[in-house]
Amino acid sequence: MTRTSDLLEDDVAVSVAKIVAVANRRARELGIDIARSELSLTRDPHEGDVWHVHYGPLDYVRHRGGDVTIDVDAGSLVATRIVRGQ
């Protein structure tokens, strides 16, 4: 079992947690039900330190549309762009 102190020493884990917290705050403002969303994170090394946090429906077979991707700059912890799906 991992201790909390070990987790807090992991720079990547702490950074990703902060990025998701920024994106979640903005997603809630947009009316996204985070608990009922599938969440994925990606980062393109060609875009610097910008992470793409995608919220989509859990039941994506029967539910189309409503996807939102929020780009978060890891350095400034600011949501820099919001892209809405169909």
Buried (B, 14 or more C-beta within 10 A) or exposed (E): EEEEEEEEEEEEEEBBEEBBEBBBEBBEEEEBEEEEBEBEEEBEEEEEEBBBBBBBBEEEEEEEEBBBBBBBBBEEEEBEEBEEEE
